[in-house]
Amino acid sequence: MNIGQTVFSQLLDCLPMDKFRQCVDHYKGYYKVKKFSCWDQFLCMSFAQLTYRESLRDIEICLRAMQPKHYHMGIRGKVSRSTLAEAN
């Protein structure tokens, strides 16, 4: 049983959260956002980049396979292809 953080969440701990929030606020990233936050989108896209995913369908399939680990990865919103497409 895993008692620590996932490797993905350990990598994200190195990122400055306050700088990310400043950028989102500066560029009004939360304009018309209801459920899928900018941070969730960033996590999904960075996960896709690190795992060499090539399409939204590929990202969705991979993340759905890891659905029980979403909380530990930091993803709070529901991940679907349409949600990712709208966020991008």
Secondary structure as UniProt FT lines:
FT   HELIX           7..12
FT   TURN            13..14
FT   HELIX           17..26
FT   TURN            27..32
FT   HELIX           38..50
FT   TURN            51..52
FT   HELIX           56..65
FT   HELIX           67..69
FT   HELIX           70..73
FT   HELIX           81..87
//
